[in-house]
Amino acid sequence: MNEEFLERIRSYIPDEYDAFVKTLSQPMYRGLRIQTHKIDPETFFAHAGMRLQKAPFSDQIYYIDRPMGHTIGHIAGLFYLQEPSASSAVTALDVQPDDTVLDLCAAPGGKSTQIADRLTSGFLVSNEISRHRAMTLLSNMERMGVMNMAVTNLPPEKLCEKTAEAFDKVLVDAPCSGEGMMKKHAEAADWSLARVLTCADRQKEILKSAYRMLKKDGTMVYSTCTYAKEENEEVIRWFLAQYPDMKLVPVEASFGRPGFGLSECRRIFPMDGGEGHFVAKLVKTGGGIGRLPIVKSDRPDASARTFIKQQIGRLPAYFQVKGSAVFAMEHPFLKLPALRQGIYVGDVLKNRFEPAHAFYMNADWIDAYQMKAELNEEQADAFYHGMPVVLAHSKGFTAVCVNGYPIGYGKSDGRQIKNKLPKGLRLPPHSHIKKEFR
């Protein structure tokens, strides 16, 4: 462990330094956050067959002591695996059901899917500047069944040209030196003060754009997973000096401890039950109120409309058609470059319609699917290895489910269901679905 880093920690928390060092040899905290749009906690625990200890950072996050990535619950998007203290930022943001929200540095998607779980009529823009990380973000949004959203891959300064003063809530979970993730990543070996200062400069540039996109009376939360004052309290002091109409307000929460010299902020150290996080909450008292740039809804091909009605019994409110691809949601589409807006329904191919995996993962349609094939654990394992499922079923496309929750889709000929799971989601040959969640 870098000695200069440890001396800095000693200067921050001299009375708890030994306790902090002890945590460095302990396992990382693991967390599981229930996605309540898909499943309520009581039903979740009934299927899980176990009770878990709740973490203090969110109403929906619990500690776990084992890997749960290849369980049915994870595959179905019923929960998200997340370091527990990482959920604190969205708790501080206090998202309301009809808010328009921006997650400016969104990959891999833990905070974005947590935000989406709090929205009903609202809308979420999840942005990630790295193309590779943005694709991971999109995959997680799809697995968790988020519909009223846009995933963008834009530099913050470009995004704010399109969405000035348009958001009720903005989350800036800023790229940082990652001191709180030292047990997970290689930051321990690579740590340097120069890197901390470089991160602080980048964070300030990101905040300039975030400020421009926040409405008057809107709320911004700034968070990092580092301990460095230069990236936390000092960035907030700089920001307040640059933008006098931004007011620092208390993070009203019981988790963690006050910030250093800024008691309104919250800091989380490993001794507080999480690996490490900093959270600051600010309100914009000046500026104006802008609008998201929306576009007129498209009218998809008759084959797409017929398919959707047959599958969920109705048509969504808004559509976007790009070439053969059809997308849908209950919020107007935006005039904005995006990797994805809404749910990818499928493609019109030579007067027929071929659905997409995302169509069957939508959290809002779980109870609406008219065609469902229920699998047992053995069949689900075969399905997630790309195998067809021998099962008498009505002919046509069908959601493939376990306990009523879709894990993908297939096409039945009456005797077996042809597997339509995307190859990139299939399990390796020697991996199997775990039985911790039934």
PyMOL commands that set and color helices and strands:
alter all, ss='L'
color gray80, all
select helices_A, chain A and resi 3-12+14-23+41-48+72-75+84-93+110-116+131-143+156-162+179-181+187-190+193-213+229-231+233-242+270-272+302-312+357-361+363-365+377-383+423-425
alter helices_A, ss='H'
color red, helices_A
select strands_A, chain A and resi 30-34+61-64+79-81+100-103+123-127+149-152+167-173+214-224+246-249+257-258+266-268+277-284+318-322+325-329+340-341+343-349+352-355+372-374+389-390+396-402+405-412+416-419
alter strands_A, ss='S'
color yellow, strands_A
deselect
rebuild
show_as cartoon
